[in-house]
Amino acid sequence: MVSVETAVFECASCGTCAPSTGIDYDSLGYAVCPECGETESPLIRRRPARGRAVR
């Protein structure tokens, strides 16, 4: 039996997880979250637990 793993998209804004095959992309090719509509880019700033922005 063959097992095929699907890539999963995880939104940094709301935490939604979805199969990457069901994700839409904007005009620049960045993933758009199906739940909150936020665009995920590789340059997104994430906040660690201490509240300081990581660049």
Backbone hydrogen bonds, N-H to C=O, Kabsch-Sander energy under -0.5 kcal/mol:
donor,donor_aa,acceptor,acceptor_aa,energy
4,V,2,V,-0.5
5,E,3,S,-0.5
9,F,18,A,-3.5
11,C,16,T,-2.6
15,G,11,C,-1.4
18,A,9,F,-2.3
20,S,7,A,-3.0
22,G,19,P,-2.1
23,I,20,S,-1.2
24,D,32,V,-0.7
26,D,30,Y,-2.6
29,G,26,D,-1.6
31,A,40,E,-0.7
32,V,24,D,-2.7
33,C,38,E,-2.7
37,G,33,C,-1.2
40,E,31,A,-3.1
41,S,39,T,-0.6
44,I,41,S,-1.6
46,R,54,V,-0.6
51,G,48,P,-2.1
54,V,46,R,-1.8
